[in-house]
Amino acid sequence: MGCYCSTSKKTEAQGYEEPTILSSETPCEYHDPSLNVTVSEVEALHELYKKLSNSIVEDGLIHKEEFQLALFRNKNKKNLFADRIFDLFDLKRNGVIEFGEFVRSLGVFHPNAALEDKITFAFRLYDLRQTGFIEREELKEMVLALLHESDLELSDDMIETIVDKTFSDADINGDGRIDQDEWKAFVSKHPSLIKNMTLPYLKDITLAFPSFVIRTDIEESEM
Amino acid sequence: MSQPKIKRRVGKYEVGRTIGEGTFAKVKFARNSETGDPVALKILDKEKVLKHKMAEQIRREVATMKLIKHPNVVRLCEVMGSKTKIYIVLEFVTGGELFDKIVNHGRMSENEARRYFQQLINAVDYCHSRGVYHRDLKPENLLLDAYGNLKVSDFGLSALSQQVRDDGLLHTTCGTPNYVAPEVLNDRGYDGVTADLWSCGVILFVLVAGYLPFDDPNLMNLYKKISVAEFTCPPWLSFSARKLITSWILIPPLTKFLASYHLHQLDFMIMQIRIMRITIPEILDDEWFKKDYKPPVFEENGETNLDDVEAVFKDSEEHHVTEKKEEQPTAMNAFELISMSKGLNLENLFDTEQGFKRETRFTSKSPADEIINKIEEAAKPLGFDVQKKNYKMRLANVKAGRKGNLNVATEIFQVAPSLHMVEVRKAKGDTLEFHKFYKKLSTSLDDVVWKTEDDMQMRETK
């Protein structure tokens, strides 16, 4: 395998940000800078990003169809949860995920990322209407979406039972909606709820997507 | 995941969630497994009851309550005892608390309030005529059945919230003071009739006004307001309603004066309040009350058997009810269900090959025990040892494969009463071997599998 060596700045696709900067900006557990996503991890993510962002439209940006293609091997697959994740990753709200957004958002999924951040991300994910609360109707909508996606048909009564049971367990103050504190308490009782907020792959990403770009503006110790 | 659910049975009752809790008793939802009827199960700790020397009083009250059969009073169906507990089986009322209606919709029309108030007075009158007093009438004790009829709960079970002291009079130490009569607050001992009627007056006020007659964030001020009956009727009340409420808690000026300035003459004040307070015959004769009044029609079934009460309080072991705990599959909550969505599994962004998975799941409409048995029956012929614990299984291949012995873990989760999710994952060994094993296993499970994960994702590739 060859290496690309350069002292000059390579012209990157729109939305590209420097790995060194991104690395220092992506917080992990307890927001301890020593646990930030490393530069080599950011560079490996860039390899993955290039692959995803050029899968349909070769413009170096991840469009929703490209995101869907990566998740489902089908660019037309409509999925409520994938849409929510895409929207949360799209920090600038411009309909595409730029490289900086991709890295910053995936930072939450890093095994070293703060538990608090994972819990908050999951809360924002399930707060479909962005009201600062997870409402009963939203929970029901998500259950229906999951059942539809899984091709499971349950009676209305059964769906109501599932939703009611969970809602009464989580809505501690009984005001008909789940706030951030109630969500935190609920997750601490059911830690498996945020299992998919951690991607072990991010630890090993440098092996899966080795970056063959040796950059002179990076300390040798970083390589 | 949530902890495995433990189903508890007491005699013929299947015990569910806790629906209320007090100093002496916990109330749980339960279901009669023979009839399917829901009940409320009041559970008392024998040790606590004996320690507070309340066994005899509770026995008396429970025996009396078994005799009370009125459409507006929550029925006491039976009493059971175990080594450590006393179980009081009560009618389960489904319509929630009456006062939720006020919280949610504000004050009631006088006609609606009158209907509930008539039912309340019917219940109180019936119980008083049989020597049974409530002594703690408050919003939580006023329930509605499925047809919107009032049901008073905890009638006659005052021992569970109050205590008798050496003076032989009842003394209360609990509850919200807003509904409590002055003599109760002043803790001078009281009789049940006047205390209950005072509370009925306050309840009537709240029904028609939508707020409390006596209220103050400062407890001492609140006590003072109650003691001097300091309240104002809202302007929207009809004259006849106002007259009834005022006659209820009206205290003559002399008493107000005494209450404010001569607290050592409190006994005289209390006596005055008692003299002035309205009686049930007067209520029944009141013009506002009588409008559209229909006296309750109900049958008092002849004999009531009190053998169960005697057996429980004599603590005869032959009558002890059996308490059993049965493991249930772990309940999967809605968020756990949602988190299974493929759209939330970002591993697919990295897993470009999407090779064989290390875990899979299927749903089943069969009972959990049947699923367990079928998995065991299917795994053994494939050369697997089976270990079972509750609703988890460990299947270990006796023959070593490419990467040692293949071990498979399975667990059953309850998604809804008649739907289970079965998770099958590789715990040890080769992923390809696991995949082959699962294919063979699922073929043998045809009659219990409703949808496999592949079925669930078929539409994605269409």
Interface residues (C-beta under 8 A of the other chain):
Chain A: L48 K51 L52 A70 L71 F72 R73 N74 K77 N79 L80 F81 A82 D83 R84 I85 L106 F109 L125 Y126 L139 M142 V143 A145 L146 E149 S150 D151 L152 L154 M158 T161 I162 V163 K165 T166 F167 D169 A170 F186 K189 H190 S192 L193 K195 N196 L199 Y201 I205 A208
Chain B: M1 S2 A331 N333 A334 F335 E336 L337 I338 S339 M340 S341 K342 G343 L344 N345 L346 E347 N348 L349 F350 D351 T352 Q354 T363 V415 A416 P417 S418 L419 K451 D455 M456 Q457 M458 R459 E460 T461
